[in-house]
Amino acid sequence: MSPSIIAIILSAALMHAVWNAIVKNAVDRTTTLGLVAFGHVLPSAIMVSVLPLPSAESFIYIGLSTLVHFGYFYLLGRAYQHGDLSVVYPIARGIVPVLVTLWAWLLLGEVLPFLVWVGIGLIIAGIFLSSWKALTSGVQKSALLLSLGTGFCISVYSLVDGVGVRLSENTLSYWAWGAFLHLFIAGFVGWRRRNTFKQLPVRIWVVGIAGGMVSMTAYGLVLYAKNFADLGVVSALRETSVVFATLIGFFVLKEGNWKRRFSAAILMAFGIAMIGFNA
């Protein structure tokens, strides 16, 4: 895998950590997730008006991805109601590389070399080490099930978009339409929380929408990378967002144990190197 593709995926992971830090600090996470979804819609509305349409067959995948994203946002919001971010996030993201690789092997015939699997394993180990204290303090059954459901949704839309973007003949158009259809997610949350939205300060609107734009950019970079690398590899590298998030928590939010976080970062760095040299 080329260094430029690795850099693109790691940049996306960092952006993903940033918008999750925004959600983490929100008083009402469901409302904030609605604003994040709306942050996808605003720039993508302009993009779909000027870009050519993606291929007709890719619209099936765009629609399916939207449905799965709806489930992802719902389960993520519910998971945060039952568990802390430091518990929910690593569980949800930690299972994704293995699931995506499994789906890609079963459905697309993608087979990864043994050393790439070792790299994926190191990344997953780093993910769980970064939040070990929170995970070992006990996880409620409801939080665990909702987190696993969230991770399942992530793995499904990762596979769906990985196939769809390759069929689209235009990565930008596929990305724009996928983001624009977040309109349904934002609309649903807006209707459910309409009274809350009326009372939100302008600052909360700006932060939430900005988080959505960051999220959209991050996923656009991931979609681009899926044109050039196996889906399991892209997914594994993307989940380094967990360590970025924990580092943000330590340096910015003054959370946690720096030794554990640094050790997790080293594990994931070795995993990234294993993938980079062998994928």
Phi and psi in degrees as GROMACS dihedral restraints (atoms count N, CA, C in turn):
[ dihedral_restraints ]
;  ai    aj    ak    al  type     phi  dphi    fc
    3     4     5     6     1   -73.4    20    10
    4     5     6     7     1   148.9    20    10
    6     7     8     9     1   -57.3    20    10
    7     8     9    10     1   -32.8    20    10
    9    10    11    12     1   -66.6    20    10
   10    11    12    13     1   -38.9    20    10
   12    13    14    15     1   -68.4    20    10
   13    14    15    16     1   -40.5    20    10
   15    16    17    18     1   -60.3    20    10
   16    17    18    19     1   -43.8    20    10
   18    19    20    21     1   -63.3    20    10
   19    20    21    22     1   -38.9    20    10
   21    22    23    24     1   -63.3    20    10
   22    23    24    25     1   -45.9    20    10
   24    25    26    27     1   -66.6    20    10
   25    26    27    28     1   -41.0    20    10
   27    28    29    30     1   -66.7    20    10
   28    29    30    31     1   -34.6    20    10
   30    31    32    33     1   -63.1    20    10
   31    32    33    34     1   -41.4    20    10
   33    34    35    36     1   -62.9    20    10
   34    35    36    37     1   -39.7    20    10
   36    37    38    39     1   -62.8    20    10
   37    38    39    40     1   -41.5    20    10
   39    40    41    42     1   -63.3    20    10
   40    41    42    43     1   -43.6    20    10
   42    43    44    45     1   -62.5    20    10
   43    44    45    46     1   -39.5    20    10
   45    46    47    48     1   -62.6    20    10
   46    47    48    49     1   -40.1    20    10
   48    49    50    51     1   -63.7    20    10
   49    50    51    52     1   -37.6    20    10
   51    52    53    54     1   -63.9    20    10
   52    53    54    55     1   -46.8    20    10
   54    55    56    57     1   -72.7    20    10
   55    56    57    58     1   -27.7    20    10
   57    58    59    60     1   -69.8    20    10
   58    59    60    61     1   -32.1    20    10
   60    61    62    63     1   -64.5    20    10
   61    62    63    64     1   -35.6    20    10
   63    64    65    66     1   -63.2    20    10
   64    65    66    67     1   -45.4    20    10
   66    67    68    69     1   -64.6    20    10
   67    68    69    70     1   -39.4    20    10
   69    70    71    72     1   -58.2    20    10
   70    71    72    73     1   -39.3    20    10
   72    73    74    75     1   -86.3    20    10
   73    74    75    76     1     1.1    20    10
   75    76    77    78     1   -77.1    20    10
   76    77    78    79     1   143.5    20    10
   78    79    80    81     1   -72.0    20    10
   79    80    81    82     1   -44.3    20    10
   81    82    83    84     1  -115.7    20    10
   82    83    84    85     1    99.4    20    10
   84    85    86    87     1   -70.3    20    10
   85    86    87    88     1   -33.2    20    10
   87    88    89    90     1   -63.4    20    10
   88    89    90    91     1   -45.8    20    10
   90    91    92    93     1   -61.9    20    10
   91    92    93    94     1   -41.8    20    10
   93    94    95    96     1   -64.6    20    10
   94    95    96    97     1   -40.0    20    10
   96    97    98    99     1   -62.9    20    10
   97    98    99   100     1   -35.1    20    10
   99   100   101   102     1   -63.1    20    10
  100   101   102   103     1   -41.3    20    10
  102   103   104   105     1   -67.8    20    10
  103   104   105   106     1   -36.7    20    10
  105   106   107   108     1   -61.5    20    10
  106   107   108   109     1   -43.9    20    10
  108   109   110   111     1   -61.5    20    10
  109   110   111   112     1   -41.5    20    10
  111   112   113   114     1   -65.4    20    10
  112   113   114   115     1   -31.7    20    10
  114   115   116   117     1   -64.4    20    10
  115   116   117   118     1   -23.2    20    10
  117   118   119   120     1   -73.4    20    10
  118   119   120   121     1   -35.6    20    10
  120   121   122   123     1   -71.6    20    10
  121   122   123   124     1   -42.4    20    10
  123   124   125   126     1   -58.8    20    10
  124   125   126   127     1   -55.8    20    10
  126   127   128   129     1   -70.4    20    10
  127   128   129   130     1   -33.2    20    10
  129   130   131   132     1   -70.0    20    10
  130   131   132   133     1   -26.7    20    10
  132   133   134   135     1   -62.1    20    10
  133   134   135   136     1   -38.1    20    10
  135   136   137   138     1   -69.8    20    10
  136   137   138   139     1   -42.0    20    10
  138   139   140   141     1   -63.9    20    10
  139   140   141   142     1   -44.0    20    10
  141   142   143   144     1   -68.4    20    10
  142   143   144   145     1   -20.7    20    10
  144   145   146   147     1   -79.1    20    10
  145   146   147   148     1   -18.5    20    10
  147   148   149   150     1  -116.8    20    10
  148   149   150   151     1   -20.1    20    10
  150   151   152   153     1   -87.4    20    10
  151   152   153   154     1   153.5    20    10
  153   154   155   156     1   -68.1    20    10
  154   155   156   157     1   157.6    20    10
  156   157   158   159     1   -68.6    20    10
  157   158   159   160     1   143.9    20    10
  159   160   161   162     1   -68.7    20    10
  160   161   162   163     1   170.3    20    10
  162   163   164   165     1   -58.5    20    10
  163   164   165   166     1   150.8    20    10
  165   166   167   168     1   -60.1    20    10
  166   167   168   169     1   -38.9    20    10
  168   169   170   171     1   -67.9    20    10
  169   170   171   172     1   -23.3    20    10
  171   172   173   174     1   -76.0    20    10
  172   173   174   175     1   -18.6    20    10
  174   175   176   177     1   -65.5    20    10
  175   176   177   178     1   -28.0    20    10
  177   178   179   180     1   -60.5    20    10
  178   179   180   181     1   -42.2    20    10
  180   181   182   183     1   -72.7    20    10
  181   182   183   184     1   -34.9    20    10
  183   184   185   186     1   -62.9    20    10
  184   185   186   187     1   -44.6    20    10
  186   187   188   189     1   -64.8    20    10
  187   188   189   190     1   -43.4    20    10
  189   190   191   192     1   -64.9    20    10
  190   191   192   193     1   -41.1    20    10
  192   193   194   195     1   -61.2    20    10
  193   194   195   196     1   -39.2    20    10
  195   196   197   198     1   -62.2    20    10
  196   197   198   199     1   -43.8    20    10
  198   199   200   201     1   -61.2    20    10
  199   200   201   202     1   -43.4    20    10
  201   202   203   204     1   -68.6    20    10
  202   203   204   205     1   -37.6    20    10
  204   205   206   207     1   -62.0    20    10
  205   206   207   208     1   -35.6    20    10
  207   208   209   210     1   -59.8    20    10
  208   209   210   211     1   -46.9    20    10
  210   211   212   213     1   -63.6    20    10
  211   212   213   214     1   -37.5    20    10
  213   214   215   216     1   -61.6    20    10
  214   215   216   217     1   -48.9    20    10
  216   217   218   219     1   -63.0    20    10
  217   218   219   220     1   -41.2    20    10
  219   220   221   222     1   -63.7    20    10
  220   221   222   223     1   -50.1    20    10
  222   223   224   225     1   -66.9    20    10
  223   224   225   226     1   -36.3    20    10
  225   226   227   228     1   -63.1    20    10
  226   227   228   229     1   -46.2    20    10
  228   229   230   231     1   -61.4    20    10
  229   230   231   232     1   -42.8    20    10
  231   232   233   234     1   -66.2    20    10
  232   233   234   235     1   -39.3    20    10
  234   235   236   237     1   -62.1    20    10
  235   236   237   238     1   -39.7    20    10
  237   238   239   240     1   -69.4    20    10
  238   239   240   241     1   -19.6    20    10
  240   241   242   243     1   -74.5    20    10
  241   242   243   244     1   -24.6    20    10
  243   244   245   246     1  -108.6    20    10
  244   245   246   247     1   -13.6    20    10
  246   247   248   249     1  -150.0    20    10
  247   248   249   250     1   157.4    20    10
  249   250   251   252     1   -70.4    20    10
  250   251   252   253     1   156.7    20    10
  252   253   254   255     1   -58.1    20    10
  253   254   255   256     1   -39.4    20    10
  255   256   257   258     1   -67.8    20    10
  256   257   258   259     1   -13.9    20    10
  258   259   260   261     1  -100.0    20    10
  259   260   261   262     1   -49.9    20    10
  261   262   263   264     1   -64.3    20    10
  262   263   264   265     1   -47.7    20    10
  264   265   266   267     1   -61.5    20    10
  265   266   267   268     1   -50.0    20    10
  267   268   269   270     1   -66.8    20    10
  268   269   270   271     1   -31.7    20    10
  270   271   272   273     1   -67.7    20    10
  271   272   273   274     1   -48.2    20    10
  273   274   275   276     1   -62.8    20    10
  274   275   276   277     1   -43.4    20    10
  276   277   278   279     1   -82.3    20    10
  277   278   279   280     1   -29.0    20    10
  279   280   281   282     1   -66.7    20    10
  280   281   282   283     1   -30.5    20    10
  282   283   284   285     1   -85.8    20    10
  283   284   285   286     1   -10.2    20    10
  285   286   287   288     1   -65.8    20    10
  286   287   288   289     1   -48.0    20    10
  288   289   290   291     1   -56.0    20    10
  289   290   291   292     1   -42.3    20    10
  291   292   293   294     1   -66.7    20    10
  292   293   294   295     1   -44.4    20    10
  294   295   296   297     1   -63.3    20    10
  295   296   297   298     1   -45.2    20    10
  297   298   299   300     1   -62.9    20    10
  298   299   300   301     1   -43.3    20    10
  300   301   302   303     1   -62.4    20    10
  301   302   303   304     1   -39.6    20    10
  303   304   305   306     1   -63.8    20    10
  304   305   306   307     1   -47.8    20    10
  306   307   308   309     1   -60.7    20    10
  307   308   309   310     1   -43.5    20    10
  309   310   311   312     1   -64.8    20    10
  310   311   312   313     1   -34.1    20    10
  312   313   314   315     1   -71.4    20    10
  313   314   315   316     1   -45.9    20    10
  315   316   317   318     1   -70.5    20    10
  316   317   318   319     1   -40.3    20    10
  318   319   320   321     1  -100.7    20    10
  319   320   321   322     1   -29.5    20    10
  321   322   323   324     1  -114.7    20    10
  322   323   324   325     1    -7.9    20    10
  324   325   326   327     1    76.3    20    10
  325   326   327   328     1    15.8    20    10
  327   328   329   330     1   -74.2    20    10
  328   329   330   331     1   126.5    20    10
  330   331   332   333     1  -121.5    20    10
  331   332   333   334     1   126.1    20    10
  333   334   335   336     1   -99.0    20    10
  334   335   336   337     1   144.4    20    10
  336   337   338   339     1   -62.3    20    10
  337   338   339   340     1   156.9    20    10
  339   340   341   342     1   -57.4    20    10
  340   341   342   343     1   -42.9    20    10
  342   343   344   345     1   -67.2    20    10
  343   344   345   346     1   -27.0    20    10
  345   346   347   348     1   -68.2    20    10
  346   347   348   349     1   -39.7    20    10
  348   349   350   351     1   -61.5    20    10
  349   350   351   352     1   -38.0    20    10
  351   352   353   354     1   -61.5    20    10
  352   353   354   355     1   -42.9    20    10
  354   355   356   357     1   -62.0    20    10
  355   356   357   358     1   -42.4    20    10
  357   358   359   360     1   -61.4    20    10
  358   359   360   361     1   -41.8    20    10
  360   361   362   363     1   -61.8    20    10
  361   362   363   364     1   -40.3    20    10
  363   364   365   366     1   -64.8    20    10
  364   365   366   367     1   -39.1    20    10
  366   367   368   369     1   -64.9    20    10
  367   368   369   370     1   -44.3    20    10
  369   370   371   372     1   -63.5    20    10
  370   371   372   373     1   -40.7    20    10
  372   373   374   375     1   -61.3    20    10
  373   374   375   376     1   -40.4    20    10
  375   376   377   378     1   -65.0    20    10
  376   377   378   379     1   -37.6    20    10
  378   379   380   381     1   -59.8    20    10
  379   380   381   382     1   -48.3    20    10
  381   382   383   384     1   -74.8    20    10
  382   383   384   385     1   -33.8    20    10
  384   385   386   387     1   -63.5    20    10
  385   386   387   388     1   -36.6    20    10
  387   388   389   390     1   -62.2    20    10
  388   389   390   391     1   -24.7    20    10
  390   391   392   393     1  -125.0    20    10
  391   392   393   394     1    28.7    20    10
  393   394   395   396     1   -59.5    20    10
  394   395   396   397     1   -44.3    20    10
  396   397   398   399     1   -61.5    20    10
  397   398   399   400     1   -44.0    20    10
  399   400   401   402     1   -65.6    20    10
  400   401   402   403     1   -39.4    20    10
  402   403   404   405     1   -70.6    20    10
  403   404   405   406     1   -36.5    20    10
  405   406   407   408     1   -82.1    20    10
  406   407   408   409     1    -8.6    20    10
  408   409   410   411     1   -76.9    20    10
  409   410   411   412     1    -5.8    20    10
  411   412   413   414     1   113.4    20    10
  412   413   414   415     1   132.0    20    10
  414   415   416   417     1  -122.3    20    10
  415   416   417   418     1   124.7    20    10
  417   418   419   420     1   -62.5    20    10
  418   419   420   421     1   146.5    20    10
  420   421   422   423     1   -58.2    20    10
  421   422   423   424     1   -41.8    20    10
  423   424   425   426     1   -64.3    20    10
  424   425   426   427     1   -41.5    20    10
  426   427   428   429     1   -65.0    20    10
  427   428   429   430     1   -40.5    20    10
  429   430   431   432     1   -62.9    20    10
  430   431   432   433     1   -48.0    20    10
  432   433   434   435     1   -65.1    20    10
  433   434   435   436     1   -41.9    20    10
  435   436   437   438     1   -67.2    20    10
  436   437   438   439     1   -36.6    20    10
  438   439   440   441     1   -66.4    20    10
  439   440   441   442     1   -43.0    20    10
  441   442   443   444     1   -64.6    20    10
  442   443   444   445     1   -39.0    20    10
  444   445   446   447     1   -62.6    20    10
  445   446   447   448     1   -39.4    20    10
  447   448   449   450     1   -62.8    20    10
  448   449   450   451     1   -45.4    20    10
  450   451   452   453     1   -62.5    20    10
  451   452   453   454     1   -37.8    20    10
  453   454   455   456     1   -60.8    20    10
  454   455   456   457     1   -44.8    20    10
  456   457   458   459     1   -61.2    20    10
  457   458   459   460     1   -42.2    20    10
  459   460   461   462     1   -59.7    20    10
  460   461   462   463     1   -44.0    20    10
  462   463   464   465     1   -64.7    20    10
  463   464   465   466     1   -36.6    20    10
  465   466   467   468     1   -70.4    20    10
  466   467   468   469     1   -47.7    20    10
  468   469   470   471     1   -70.5    20    10
  469   470   471   472     1   -25.4    20    10
  471   472   473   474     1   -64.4    20    10
  472   473   474   475     1   -43.0    20    10
  474   475   476   477     1   -67.6    20    10
  475   476   477   478     1   -47.5    20    10
  477   478   479   480     1   -58.4    20    10
  478   479   480   481     1   -48.0    20    10
  480   481   482   483     1   -70.9    20    10
  481   482   483   484     1   -29.9    20    10
  483   484   485   486     1   -62.9    20    10
  484   485   486   487     1   -39.0    20    10
  486   487   488   489     1   -75.9    20    10
  487   488   489   490     1   -46.3    20    10
  489   490   491   492     1   -60.2    20    10
  490   491   492   493     1   -43.0    20    10
  492   493   494   495     1   -68.2    20    10
  493   494   495   496     1   -29.1    20    10
  495   496   497   498     1   -73.5    20    10
  496   497   498   499     1   -26.8    20    10
  498   499   500   501     1   -88.0    20    10
  499   500   501   502     1   -14.5    20    10
  501   502   503   504     1   -71.9    20    10
  502   503   504   505     1   -26.0    20    10
  504   505   506   507     1    68.3    20    10
  505   506   507   508     1     3.8    20    10
  507   508   509   510     1  -160.9    20    10
  508   509   510   511     1   100.0    20    10
  510   511   512   513     1   -60.7    20    10
  511   512   513   514     1   -41.5    20    10
  513   514   515   516     1   -61.0    20    10
  514   515   516   517     1   -43.3    20    10
  516   517   518   519     1   -67.4    20    10
  517   518   519   520     1   -41.7    20    10
  519   520   521   522     1   -61.5    20    10
  520   521   522   523     1   -46.1    20    10
  522   523   524   525     1   -59.0    20    10
  523   524   525   526     1   -45.8    20    10
  525   526   527   528     1   -63.7    20    10
  526   527   528   529     1   -45.0    20    10
  528   529   530   531     1   -68.7    20    10
  529   530   531   532     1   -38.6    20    10
  531   532   533   534     1   -61.5    20    10
  532   533   534   535     1   -40.6    20    10
  534   535   536   537     1   -70.4    20    10
  535   536   537   538     1   -39.6    20    10
  537   538   539   540     1   -62.7    20    10
  538   539   540   541     1   -36.4    20    10
  540   541   542   543     1   -73.3    20    10
  541   542   543   544     1    -2.8    20    10
  543   544   545   546     1   -64.0    20    10
  544   545   546   547     1    -8.8    20    10
  546   547   548   549     1   -53.8    20    10
  547   548   549   550     1   -38.2    20    10
  549   550   551   552     1   -68.0    20    10
  550   551   552   553     1   -37.9    20    10
  552   553   554   555     1   -68.1    20    10
  553   554   555   556     1   -48.0    20    10
  555   556   557   558     1   -62.1    20    10
  556   557   558   559     1   -39.3    20    10
  558   559   560   561     1   -65.4    20    10
  559   560   561   562     1   -40.5    20    10
  561   562   563   564     1   -64.7    20    10
  562   563   564   565     1   -47.8    20    10
  564   565   566   567     1   -64.4    20    10
  565   566   567   568     1   -39.9    20    10
  567   568   569   570     1   -61.4    20    10
  568   569   570   571     1   -39.7    20    10
  570   571   572   573     1   -69.3    20    10
  571   572   573   574     1   -42.5    20    10
  573   574   575   576     1   -67.4    20    10
  574   575   576   577     1   -33.7    20    10
  576   577   578   579     1  -113.8    20    10
  577   578   579   580     1    30.9    20    10
  579   580   581   582     1   -58.6    20    10
  580   581   582   583     1   -36.4    20    10
  582   583   584   585     1   -70.6    20    10
  583   584   585   586     1   -35.6    20    10
  585   586   587   588     1   -67.4    20    10
  586   587   588   589     1   -41.9    20    10
  588   589   590   591     1   -62.2    20    10
  589   590   591   592     1   -33.8    20    10
  591   592   593   594     1   -63.7    20    10
  592   593   594   595     1   -26.2    20    10
  594   595   596   597     1   -99.3    20    10
  595   596   597   598     1    -1.9    20    10
  597   598   599   600     1   -71.5    20    10
  598   599   600   601     1   136.0    20    10
  600   601   602   603     1   -65.0    20    10
  601   602   603   604     1   154.9    20    10
  603   604   605   606     1   -58.4    20    10
  604   605   606   607     1   -36.0    20    10
  606   607   608   609     1   -59.2    20    10
  607   608   609   610     1   -40.6    20    10
  609   610   611   612     1   -66.1    20    10
  610   611   612   613     1   -41.1    20    10
  612   613   614   615     1   -58.5    20    10
  613   614   615   616     1   -47.5    20    10
  615   616   617   618     1   -63.9    20    10
  616   617   618   619     1   -45.3    20    10
  618   619   620   621     1   -64.4    20    10
  619   620   621   622     1   -44.9    20    10
  621   622   623   624     1   -63.5    20    10
  622   623   624   625     1   -45.8    20    10
  624   625   626   627     1   -66.7    20    10
  625   626   627   628     1   -39.8    20    10
  627   628   629   630     1   -61.7    20    10
  628   629   630   631     1   -39.8    20    10
  630   631   632   633     1   -60.5    20    10
  631   632   633   634     1   -38.4    20    10
  633   634   635   636     1   -64.4    20    10
  634   635   636   637     1   -39.4    20    10
  636   637   638   639     1   -66.5    20    10
  637   638   639   640     1   -37.8    20    10
  639   640   641   642     1   -65.2    20    10
  640   641   642   643     1   -43.4    20    10
  642   643   644   645     1   -60.4    20    10
  643   644   645   646     1   -43.7    20    10
  645   646   647   648     1   -62.7    20    10
  646   647   648   649     1   -43.5    20    10
  648   649   650   651     1   -62.2    20    10
  649   650   651   652     1   -43.1    20    10
  651   652   653   654     1   -60.1    20    10
  652   653   654   655     1   -44.4    20    10
  654   655   656   657     1   -72.0    20    10
  655   656   657   658     1   -30.5    20    10
  657   658   659   660     1   -61.9    20    10
  658   659   660   661     1   -40.6    20    10
  660   661   662   663     1   -64.2    20    10
  661   662   663   664     1   -39.5    20    10
  663   664   665   666     1   -64.6    20    10
  664   665   666   667     1   -44.0    20    10
  666   667   668   669     1   -59.5    20    10
  667   668   669   670     1   -41.1    20    10
  669   670   671   672     1   -60.8    20    10
  670   671   672   673     1   -45.0    20    10
  672   673   674   675     1   -64.5    20    10
  673   674   675   676     1   -29.8    20    10
  675   676   677   678     1   -67.3    20    10
  676   677   678   679     1   -13.6    20    10
  678   679   680   681     1   -75.1    20    10
  679   680   681   682     1   -17.1    20    10
  681   682   683   684     1  -124.7    20    10
  682   683   684   685     1    -2.5    20    10
  684   685   686   687     1  -144.3    20    10
  685   686   687   688     1   157.8    20    10
  687   688   689   690     1   -60.6    20    10
  688   689   690   691     1   144.8    20    10
  690   691   692   693     1   -63.1    20    10
  691   692   693   694     1   -37.7    20    10
  693   694   695   696     1   -64.1    20    10
  694   695   696   697     1   -37.5    20    10
  696   697   698   699     1   -67.2    20    10
  697   698   699   700     1   -46.8    20    10
  699   700   701   702     1   -58.7    20    10
  700   701   702   703     1   -44.5    20    10
  702   703   704   705     1   -62.5    20    10
  703   704   705   706     1   -43.7    20    10
  705   706   707   708     1   -62.3    20    10
  706   707   708   709     1   -45.5    20    10
  708   709   710   711     1   -65.9    20    10
  709   710   711   712     1   -36.1    20    10
  711   712   713   714     1   -64.7    20    10
  712   713   714   715     1   -33.5    20    10
  714   715   716   717     1   -73.8    20    10
  715   716   717   718     1    -0.1    20    10
  717   718   719   720     1   -63.2    20    10
  718   719   720   721     1    -7.9    20    10
  720   721   722   723     1   -56.8    20    10
  721   722   723   724     1   -27.8    20    10
  723   724   725   726     1   -62.7    20    10
  724   725   726   727     1   -44.4    20    10
  726   727   728   729     1   -69.8    20    10
  727   728   729   730     1   -38.8    20    10
  729   730   731   732     1   -57.8    20    10
  730   731   732   733     1   -41.7    20    10
  732   733   734   735     1   -64.7    20    10
  733   734   735   736     1   -41.5    20    10
  735   736   737   738     1   -69.9    20    10
  736   737   738   739     1   -33.8    20    10
  738   739   740   741     1   -67.2    20    10
  739   740   741   742     1   -39.1    20    10
  741   742   743   744     1   -61.6    20    10
  742   743   744   745     1   -41.9    20    10
  744   745   746   747     1   -60.2    20    10
  745   746   747   748     1   -37.9    20    10
  747   748   749   750     1   -75.8    20    10
  748   749   750   751     1   -51.0    20    10
  750   751   752   753     1   -80.0    20    10
  751   752   753   754     1   -33.8    20    10
  753   754   755   756     1   -97.6    20    10
  754   755   756   757     1   -46.9    20    10
  756   757   758   759     1   -95.7    20    10
  757   758   759   760     1    -1.5    20    10
  759   760   761   762     1    59.5    20    10
  760   761   762   763     1    46.4    20    10
  762   763   764   765     1  -107.9    20    10
  763   764   765   766     1   154.6    20    10
  765   766   767   768     1    74.2    20    10
  766   767   768   769     1  -171.9    20    10
  768   769   770   771     1  -105.3    20    10
  769   770   771   772     1   117.2    20    10
  771   772   773   774     1   -68.5    20    10
  772   773   774   775     1   -31.0    20    10
  774   775   776   777     1   -65.1    20    10
  775   776   777   778     1   -45.1    20    10
  777   778   779   780     1   -64.5    20    10
  778   779   780   781     1   -43.2    20    10
  780   781   782   783     1   -65.9    20    10
  781   782   783   784     1   -40.8    20    10
  783   784   785   786     1   -66.0    20    10
  784   785   786   787     1   -40.5    20    10
  786   787   788   789     1   -61.6    20    10
  787   788   789   790     1   -41.6    20    10
  789   790   791   792     1   -62.8    20    10
  790   791   792   793     1   -41.4    20    10
  792   793   794   795     1   -63.5    20    10
  793   794   795   796     1   -38.6    20    10
  795   796   797   798     1   -65.1    20    10
  796   797   798   799     1   -44.6    20    10
  798   799   800   801     1   -56.0    20    10
  799   800   801   802     1   -46.0    20    10
  801   802   803   804     1   -70.0    20    10
  802   803   804   805     1   -33.9    20    10
  804   805   806   807     1   -62.8    20    10
  805   806   807   808     1   -42.7    20    10
  807   808   809   810     1   -62.3    20    10
  808   809   810   811     1   -41.0    20    10
  810   811   812   813     1   -61.4    20    10
  811   812   813   814     1   -42.8    20    10
  813   814   815   816     1   -63.0    20    10
  814   815   816   817     1   -42.0    20    10
  816   817   818   819     1   -63.7    20    10
  817   818   819   820     1   -42.0    20    10
  819   820   821   822     1   -59.9    20    10
  820   821   822   823     1   -42.5    20    10
  822   823   824   825     1   -67.9    20    10
  823   824   825   826     1   -44.1    20    10
  825   826   827   828     1   -60.7    20    10
  826   827   828   829     1   -38.3    20    10
  828   829   830   831     1   -84.1    20    10
  829   830   831   832     1   -18.2    20    10
  831   832   833   834     1  -119.9    20    10
  832   833   834   835     1   -11.5    20    10
